[in-house]
């Protein structure tokens, strides 16, 4: 049993990216789907596909990583900010700008999971999930 499935997803993406793999699989959950959707919208991954295993009735998300024309990494790093042992909540004014706007922060708000930029625009705060650059 995993105690932090979000950290597991981010670690799998980070490790696959460092080894220049094209695809990785993570556990299927609503939060992981939301994170994958944001990474796709922001251009950090090519696309993702939910996959169901008919034998075990468990699902996974197949994530296809994106690289530059000469195989340079699009994702430099991913950091988990809020974790089960220490939750990090931020107000609308406390949402950090990652590398002066070159990266993104992901926030779980009452309006759903969104980027820090969008949360600032909507005027909502929430749990700071991770930073990607």
Beta strands, then each sheet from edge to edge (+ up, - down):
strand 1: 23-27
strand 2: 45-52
strand 3: 59-65
strand 4: 78-80
strand 5: 89-90
strand 6: 104-109
strand 7: 112-115
strand 8: 126-132
sheet 1: 1+ 3- 2+
sheet 2: 4+ 8- 5+
sheet 3: 4+ 8- 6+ 7-
end
